Amino acid sequence: MAGNKRGKQSFVLPQLPVITAWASVAGKKESEGPLAHTFDIVSQDTYFGQKTWEQAEKQMQKMALDKVIEKSGLHQNQIGLVYSGDLLNQCIGSSFTLRNTNIPHVGLYGACSTMALGLLTASMAVSGGFSDRVIALTSSHFASSERQYRFPLGYGGQRTPTAQWTVTGAGAALLCSAGTGPRIDSCTIGTVTDLGIKDANNMGASMAPAAYATIRAHMEDMKRTPDDFDLIVTGDLGQLGKEVLMELARRDGLYLGGRIADCGTMVFDTATQDVHAGGSGCGCSAITLCGELLNKLNSGKLRQILFCGTGALLSPTSTQQGLPIPGVCHAVSITGGSD
């Protein structure tokens, strides 16, 4: 019997996993934004010392993995499991990062929802007693994403006003069965939602319905209201997607008030940085969580947040075939640090 299940999509964690350490690695453009002071490592070299954009993404993940282990005071061989994923075809950023580390690895693909998906699956492993120390890890890179999903950078294509800027960054969080730090108390697994949007330069609108569906499901399943949270943080809807989310909630009679924040609008200064509708990519929510948000939860500046990673489940093939873009959102409820 699924004694920890709540409602249709949610579950509680009988033993609350503790996020004991977290780390973030960011690129040049991200270091010029409002969250620059929260990143552990910043590089002005977008290649991160590598020969290709894809190898740069692998290097970012490795740096984030090494940094979170260093901050935890543990050794690599004390890590029981890593859940990781990225936007590259076949998730090569993650698999190349974990090769020859001798750490058990589970690859994930949730598009830009991967950080939330990683936290969700890692929390189940820790709370279920399957591993005492699990890392959730993800990354994205502006140049590798543009080359794969849209146009080569040398093409010089014009960006539409609804387009978002893929964040160059990687984030890692260590979940443990004991220790101090923010804790995960419950999660909601999202459903795949498709409203027929086909524009790959308007991913915020394609993900917003999934974000709202998951937020609503969490409130219903867990018998909560938006007032139970200091912030409901979506992954990377950007400005347009955030507005769509607010409109969907308004039409449904759910008052979100000033609770909604979006990583895509937090990581860049949209007034001074040319990012159009805001940030996107796996690294967007990863570096915002593994910096600004967890820092504030740990210090007591935030009491509880609902972290809602959003993902546009498109591929180069589906886009070229003119197919719509399904969206998904996974939610993780995180409470402030305590012993």
C-alpha positions, 0 to 999 in steps of 0.5 A, spaced: 500 500 500 502 506 498 502 509 505 506 516 503 502 517 497 497 523 497 492 525 492 493 523 485 500 526 484 504 527 490 507 524 496 510 525 503 517 523 505 517 520 512 524 521 513 526 528 511 532 528 506 537 534 508 540 538 503 547 539 506 551 542 501 550 545 494 554 548 489 553 552 482 558 554 476 556 560 472 558 563 465 560 570 463 553 573 462 550 570 468 556 573 472 553 580 470 546 578 472 543 580 479 545 573 482 552 573 481 554 574 488 551 567 490 555 563 485 561 558 487 565 558 481 564 563 475 568 563 469 569 568 464 571 563 458 565 560 455 569 554 453 571 553 460 578 551 458 575 546 453 575 545 445 568 545 444 561 547 447 559 540 449 566 539 452 565 545 456 558 543 459 561 537 461 567 541 465 561 545 468 558 539 471 565 536 473 566 543 477 559 543 480 560 535 482 567 536 485 565 543 489 559 540 492 563 534 495 568 539 497 563 543 501 560 537 504 567 535 507 566 528 504 570 524 499 568 522 492 567 515 494 562 516 500 557 519 495 552 513 494 549 515 488 548 521 483 542 523 479 544 527 473 541 530 466 542 535 461 539 538 454 545 535 450 542 529 445 543 522 449 545 526 456 552 526 454 554 532 458 552 527 464 555 521 462 561 524 460 562 527 467 560 521 471 565 516 467 571 513 471 568 516 477 566 509 480 560 513 483 553 509 481 549 514 476 542 514 474 541 519 468 535 523 467 531 527 462 526 532 464 529 538 459 529 544 463 525 541 469 531 536 470 534 540 477 527 538 480 526 531 477 533 530 480 531 533 487 525 529 487 528 522 485 534 523 490 529 525 495 525 518 494 532 514 494 534 517 501 527 517 504 526 510 502 533 508 505 536 506 499 542 511 499 544 515 505 548 520 500 545 522 493 547 528 489 542 531 484 546 535 478 544 538 472 547 543 467 546 547 460 550 551 456 547 557 451 552 555 445 551 548 445 543 549 446 543 554 440 547 549 436 542 543 437 535 546 438 535 552 433 541 555 429 548 555 429 551 561 432 555 563 426 548 564 422 546 570 426 539 569 426 534 574 429 531 572 436 524 573 437 521 577 443 518 571 446 525 567 446 529 566 452 537 566 453 539 559 455 543 559 461 550 557 461 551 554 468 551 547 472 548 546 479 549 540 484 545 539 491 547 533 496 541 530 499 543 526 506 539 522 511 542 526 516 545 533 517 543 540 517 540 544 512 534 545 508 529 539 508 525 536 503 518 534 505 514 533 499 514 532 492 509 532 486 510 529 480 508 532 474 503 530 468 505 532 460 501 537 458 500 539 450 496 545 448 499 545 441 504 550 441 509 549 436 514 555 436 520 553 439 522 560 440 516 561 445 517 555 450 515 559 456 508 559 453 508 551 452 511 550 459 506 555 463 500 550 463 504 544 465 507 549 471 500 551 473 497 544 473 502 541 477 502 547 482 494 546 483 495 538 484 500 540 489 495 544 493 489 539 492 493 533 494 497 536 500 491 540 502 495 546 502 494 554 499 499 558 496 499 562 503 503 556 506 509 558 502 514 564 502 515 563 494 512 558 489 518 558 484 517 556 477 523 553 473 524 558 467 518 560 464 521 567 463 516 573 463 511 571 458 510 564 461 510 567 468 504 572 465 501 566 462 501 562 469 498 568 473 492 568 468 491 561 468 491 561 475 486 567 475 481 564 470 481 558 475 480 562 481 487 560 485 490 567 488 497 566 487 498 573 489 505 575 490 508 568 491 510 567 484 517 568 482 521 565 476 528 563 475 528 565 468 526 572 470 531 572 477 538 570 474 538 576 469 537 583 469 532 583 463 532 591 463 540 591 462 542 584 459 539 582 452 536 576 454 529 578 451 523 574 455 529 571 460 533 565 462 532 558 460 535 551 460 537 546 465 542 550 468 537 556 469 533 553 475 539 549 478 544 555 479 538 559 482 536 554 487 543 552 488 545 559 490 540 564 492 534 560 494 538 555 498 542 560 501 536 564 503 532 557 506 539 556 510 539 562 513 532 563 515 530 569 510 525 564 507 521 559 511 518 554 505 518 554 498 515 550 492 520 549 487 517 547 480 522 545 475 519 546 468 521 543 462 519 543 454 519 536 452 521 538 444 527 535 440 530 537 434 527 532 430 520 533 433 521 541 431 523 539 424 517 535 423 512 541 426 510 537 432 507 541 438 511 542 444 509 538 450 511 541 457 512 538 464 513 540 471 515 537 477 514 540 484 519 539 490 517 543 497 523 545 501 523 547 508 528 552 511 534 549 515 534 546 522 538 540 526 
